[in-house]
Amino acid sequence: MFSSLWRAVGGTGDVSADAGAAGGASAAGGAGGGDIVGSPAAARVEEPAMPTVNVLVVDGDESHDWSVYFKGCTVDLLTRLPGTFVEGGAVAHRPDGAAASLAGELAGASGGAPSADDIDADAPRVTCKIRVVQVGWDDFNLTAYAGEGCLVDVFKRGARHGSVACFRPHFLLVRNVVRGVTPDQDFRNLLYGLRYAGVPSVNSIESIIMTQERPLAHAALLDIERRLGSAAFPVLPQTYYPNHRAMCITPSYPIVTKVGHAHAGFGKSRLTDHHAFGDLKSVIALTSMYVTAEVYVEGAYDLRIQKIGGHYRAYKRTSMSGDWKTNTGTSVMEELELTAEYRRWVDEASNSFGGMDIVTVDAIHSAVDDREWILEMNGTSSGLAPEHEEEDSLHLRDLVLQRMVELVAAPAPRR
């Protein structure tokens, strides 16, 4: 069972060595089938000669195996330091042999790739394989040490003690929301620990933290609208209430209210008059939640504009369920031409919070007057359309490789 959750490129036995070098790991809890670290079979696996860079992928979807996309990828680092982690300049290699071309493909992403002229061709290189460790938020714990990085303990699915693997993460890709609907789905403390340890990430951990709260993400959209004007960047007007006591004046009815941080239709209601609003206010009084309210727009369809590095897509999503929440239930997705306007929307959003490489902008097309309104933006946990999941997963892989070059190890200066 756990073998599908624990995925490590190039074998699993070498993870235990990382743990031992780091000062000890609780590897005894993993006896239970498969070559899990800590089992007798894993102990017999020989250490690979090639050093390893560990990529922690937070994605609890066991049907989507990220190690497949990184299989055969390596990173050439220009300086080797003691231990299993290597720092210095870097060049990433895909299985197809492409290396420097990654920089050109991702030139549209925030930041920029190091120039080949900045790398000393005569400097000694160490080729490192990439090990992918894929877990859900509830499948691991960590301890962060000032100046020493962090150690991640991986559990068997459903367990909370007796780790089956312990390793140092060198890079982070987050594909699941950090904070779910219920209190037991709040994993922000783990994200804070990864930031405490200085683990580089796509998107940045700071941007992931900011996009977890609706008001902060919406405020970034409003900043863009103030700068560009509502004609160029039409954000649907919204009212924010920090608590029930502030819930007095509303937009014109009918309105849509959104309670707290939750996404995917949770905490969302359509209210038709002030009586219904008063009922909601009495419920919010029992919580510590904030609330937003906006005019209800009868949607002909939803729009999603997606950006992964320098790659773009635009989608039209039409609800088939008849639910007023057009982002829930059964729907039909259709890829659209990326217009200059849509590209501007997502490019502007991607500059928020210091820059986001993975971003989607959601909008609604009014069935009444054909106007389009920007509703929200999402970051690194944005879902992929099923028909393009394989291709977009490769775009994500290339993005991670490029950011490893730039963030894990800066180019060594030419001598």
Disulfide bonds with the S-S distance in Angstrom:
none
